[in-house]
């Protein structure tokens, strides 16, 4: 009788089923994810032709509704004064204010005073850029 010496096989883990499960989880999460809108206010933006935004700056969004109320990232700024807006914007900024771009989303029917007040507060902080969000005509 002849016996052959078989080498012991090293144990291996088959990852095929694991890859399948991970892929199915990825598909599930992609399909069930909901995406948030940036602004929580209903703002009718003015129409204008504009230049592209600077992508090297961090953006802070300020919304102004039809009554002139100013919102910083969805939170109302109280009182509606330039000093309060400067304080709220300073708290929002983590690093140097020159590395930020203030994006003003003012309703087309918003009072001009609120927009000017927001620009004045931005200039006080010496931000890198100020942009007014519009829609293409």
C-alpha positions as CSV (number, residue, x, y, z in Angstrom):
1,X,0.0,0.0,0.0
2,X,1.4,3.4,-1.0
3,X,0.6,6.4,1.1
4,X,1.3,9.9,-0.2
5,X,2.5,12.6,2.0
6,X,0.1,15.5,1.5
7,X,1.1,18.9,2.6
8,X,-1.2,20.4,5.1
9,X,-3.3,23.2,3.5
10,X,-3.1,26.6,5.1
11,X,-6.5,27.8,6.2
12,X,-8.1,30.5,4.0
13,X,-11.1,32.6,4.6
14,X,-13.4,33.1,1.6
15,X,-14.3,36.8,1.4
16,X,-16.6,36.5,-1.6
17,X,-19.8,36.5,0.5
18,X,-18.4,39.3,2.7
19,X,-17.9,41.5,-0.3
20,X,-21.4,40.8,-1.5
21,X,-22.9,41.8,1.8
22,X,-20.8,45.0,2.0
23,X,-21.9,45.9,-1.5
24,X,-25.6,45.4,-0.7
25,X,-25.2,47.6,2.4
26,X,-23.6,50.3,0.3
27,X,-26.5,50.2,-2.2
28,X,-29.0,50.3,0.6
29,X,-27.5,53.4,2.2
30,X,-27.1,55.2,-1.0
31,X,-30.7,54.6,-2.0
32,X,-32.2,55.5,1.4
33,X,-30.2,58.6,2.1
34,X,-32.0,61.9,2.1
35,X,-30.3,65.1,1.2
36,X,-30.9,68.4,2.9
37,X,-31.4,71.8,1.3
38,X,-29.0,74.5,2.4
39,X,-31.5,77.2,3.2
40,X,-34.5,76.4,5.4
41,X,-36.3,79.6,4.3
42,X,-38.5,80.2,1.3
43,X,-36.6,82.8,-0.5
44,X,-37.3,84.1,-4.0
45,X,-33.8,84.9,-5.3
46,X,-33.3,87.8,-7.7
47,X,-32.3,87.1,-11.3
48,X,-28.9,88.2,-12.6
49,X,-25.9,87.0,-14.6
50,X,-23.0,86.4,-12.3
51,X,-19.4,85.2,-12.2
52,X,-18.4,81.8,-10.7
53,X,-17.7,81.5,-7.0
54,X,-14.3,81.3,-5.4
55,X,-13.8,77.7,-4.4
56,X,-10.8,78.3,-2.1
57,X,-12.8,80.0,0.6
58,X,-15.2,78.5,3.2
59,X,-18.7,79.7,2.8
60,X,-21.1,81.1,5.4
61,X,-24.7,81.6,4.2
62,X,-26.8,84.5,5.4
63,X,-30.5,84.5,4.4
64,X,-32.7,87.6,4.4
65,X,-36.5,87.2,4.1
66,X,-39.1,89.5,2.7
67,X,-39.5,91.3,6.1
68,X,-35.8,92.0,6.4
69,X,-35.1,89.4,9.1
70,X,-31.5,88.1,9.0
71,X,-30.7,84.4,9.4
72,X,-27.3,83.0,9.9
73,X,-27.2,79.3,8.8
74,X,-30.9,79.0,9.5
75,X,-30.9,80.7,12.9
76,X,-32.4,84.1,13.3
77,X,-30.0,86.9,14.4
78,X,-31.5,88.8,17.3
79,X,-31.5,91.8,17.7
80,X,-31.5,92.9,14.0
81,X,-28.5,95.2,14.4
82,X,-25.1,95.2,12.7
83,X,-23.3,94.6,16.0
84,X,-25.4,91.4,16.7
85,X,-24.7,90.2,13.2
86,X,-21.0,90.8,13.5
87,X,-20.9,88.9,16.8
88,X,-22.9,85.9,15.3
89,X,-20.6,85.8,12.3
90,X,-17.5,85.9,14.4
91,X,-18.8,82.9,16.4
92,X,-19.4,81.0,13.2
93,X,-15.9,81.6,12.0
94,X,-13.4,79.0,13.2
95,X,-10.2,80.4,11.7
96,X,-9.0,83.7,10.1
97,X,-11.9,85.7,8.8
98,X,-10.1,86.3,5.5
99,X,-10.5,82.6,4.6
100,X,-14.3,82.9,4.5
101,X,-16.8,84.0,1.8
102,X,-20.1,85.4,3.0
103,X,-22.9,84.3,0.7
104,X,-26.0,86.5,1.0
105,X,-29.3,84.8,0.0
106,X,-31.6,87.8,0.0
107,X,-35.2,87.6,-1.2
108,X,-35.8,89.7,-4.2
109,X,-38.4,91.7,-2.2
110,X,-36.1,92.1,0.9
111,X,-35.5,95.6,2.2
112,X,-32.3,97.1,0.9
113,X,-31.3,98.1,4.4
114,X,-30.9,94.5,5.6
115,X,-28.6,93.7,2.6
116,X,-26.5,96.8,3.3
117,X,-26.3,95.9,7.0
118,X,-25.1,92.4,6.1
119,X,-22.4,93.8,3.8
120,X,-21.3,96.3,6.4
121,X,-21.0,93.5,9.0
122,X,-19.0,91.4,6.5
123,X,-16.7,94.4,5.8
124,X,-16.2,94.9,9.6
125,X,-14.8,91.3,9.8
126,X,-12.7,91.8,6.7
127,X,-13.9,88.5,5.1
128,X,-12.2,87.2,2.0
129,X,-15.2,87.8,-0.3
130,X,-18.9,88.7,-0.3
131,X,-21.3,87.0,-2.7
132,X,-24.9,87.7,-3.4
133,X,-26.7,84.5,-4.5
134,X,-28.9,84.9,-7.6
135,X,-30.6,82.7,-10.1
136,X,-29.8,82.8,-13.9
137,X,-32.5,84.7,-15.9
